[in-house]
């Protein structure tokens, strides 16, 4: 159950912290002298489909059943069934089951979500300069939803044009990030009531 998973995570987190590990991003841990911990402290942590890393990867090719690749602004996921995967390979085809080309909005949201997951904060003025938008206008709905949810619950602060995940909110970073996921929002609004 979700409650059981949370209890297991909290117990594991407590034991890791007691053993001297540092929290990295939203759900990873490393000893203070580890390169992940150093990258996190310096604000140079990155995230991809495999988890946290110290270096960005411009492209990632997914090999194997169900693997996800991220190449040239597009995602591609291989088939999940082993027999279908091998049949495609033997036929000389890519075993891709589905794919998606990111648009400018996806790239913008990807940046915001990655910042929250890796540095636990987002400088909205920087986002505005980087993407040529007015974040207060572009993310008006998201900022209202953040104020009513994560900010009201003490998981996030919004001040000086920066979104900051609080220590308490670290356990709920995924929930904060979901607010910026346009595709999840569309899926929820299309779901039957």
URFENUR-V302563 format. One record per residue. N is the residue number from 0. RES is the residue in one small letter. SS is DSSP state (H for helix, E for strand, L for the rest). OMEGA is omega as a letter, one per 30 degrees, with the letter a starting at -180 (none if undefined). Layout:
# URFENUR-V302563
n = <N N>
res = <RES RES>
ss = <SS SS>
omega = <OMEGA OMEGA>
This chain:
# URFENUR-V302563
n = <0 1 2 3 4 5 6 7 8 9 10 11 12 13 14 15 16 17 18 19 20 21 22 23 24 25 26 27 28 29 30 31 32 33 34 35 36 37 38 39 40 41 42 43 44 45 46 47 48 49 50 51 52 53 54 55 56 57 58 59 60 61 62 63 64 65 66 67 68 69 70 71 72 73 74 75 76 77 78 79 80 81 82 83 84 85 86 87 88 89 90 91 92 93 94 95 96 97 98 99 100 101 102 103 104 105 106 107 108 109 110 111 112 113 114 115 116 117 118 119 120 121 122 123 124 125 126 127 128 129 130 131 132 133 134 135 136 137 138 139 140 141 142 143 144 145 146 147 148 149 150 151 152 153 154 155 156 157 158 159 160 161 162 163 164 165 166 167 168 169 170 171 172 173 174 175 176 177 178 179 180 181 182 183 184 185 186 187 188 189 190 191 192>
res = <x x x x x x x x x x x x x x x x x x x x x x x x x x x x x x x x x x x x x x x x x x x x x x x x x x x x x x x x x x x x x x x x x x x x x x x x x x x x x x x x x x x x x x x x x x x x x x x x x x x x x x x x x x x x x x x x x x x x x x x x x x x x x x x x x x x x x x x x x x x x x x x x x x x x x x x x x x x x x x x x x x x x x x x x x x x x x x x x x x x x x x x x x x x x x x x x x>
ss = <L H H H H H H H H H H H H H H H H H L L E E E E L L L E E E E L L L H H H H H H H H L L L E E E L L E E E L L L L L L E L L L L L L L E E E E L L E E E E E L L L H H H H H H H H H L L L L L E E E E E E L L H H H H H H H H H H H H H H H H L E E E H H H H H H H H L L L H H H H L H H H H H H H H H H H H L L L L E E E E L L E E E E L L H H H H H H H H H H H L L L H H H H H H H H H L L L>
omega = <l l l l l l l l a l l a l a l l l a l l l l l a a a l a l l a a l a l l l l l a a a a a l l l a a a a a a a l l l l l l l l l a l a l l l a l l l l l l l l a a a a l l a l l l a l l l l a a l l l a l a l a l l a l a l l a a l l l a a a l l l l a l l l l l a a l a l a a l a a a a a l l l l a a a a l a a l a a l l a a l a l a l l l l a a l a a l l l a a a l a a a l l l l l a l a l a none>
